[in-house]
Amino acid sequence: MGLMLDIWNGFCNVMGYLWTNSDLVAFVVLAAIAIAAALYVVTAKEVVHSAFYLALVFVCVAVTYFFLEAEFVGVIQMLVYVGAITILFAFSIMLTRRYIMRSEGDSDE
């Protein structure tokens, strides 16, 4: 019974630590999401999926700025990178895929 009590006390200590440091837990979860999305950016087969994973990485960086209490930089990150750069990537992918997928015998008409 002493072993079960030690395990329970250890579990309660860990949960108490996590409860008092919830910002650390949120940051670690956000960092894990950002790393996973960054890996998907370079390993995704579809280019459009890769662009949207890149947008997720940008969002994670912006939220990290909010954690650092740099709200202005976080908002600029969201507007410029997530809003403008990712949409620019998406438009350029949509405009150039038409020519890549066209076979050699097709004409412009």
Phi, psi and omega in degrees: 000333180294326179293318179296322179293322177294318178296317179296317179295321177295319177298316179295324178294318179295315180294324176296319177296316180294325180292321181282338179245054183293332177293326176294318179297316179297320179294318180295320177295317178297319179295322178295320177296318181294319180292318179297318179294322178295323176293322178292332178300317185270348182248356182289140180282323179273133181291325180293319177298320178298320179294321180285330171294325176296323176297322177295322176296317178298321178295319178296322177295320179296318178293327175297322175297323177294324175297325180277005180062036174246073188295321181298315180295323178296319179292319177296321176300316180294315184290311187283306188280309182289316184283314188264307186293317181294320177293324175298317176299314182297316179295318180293324176294316181294325181284327183269341181293331180299320182281330179289320186277349181288137179283168186290333184275351181283147176255175181285346186275000000 
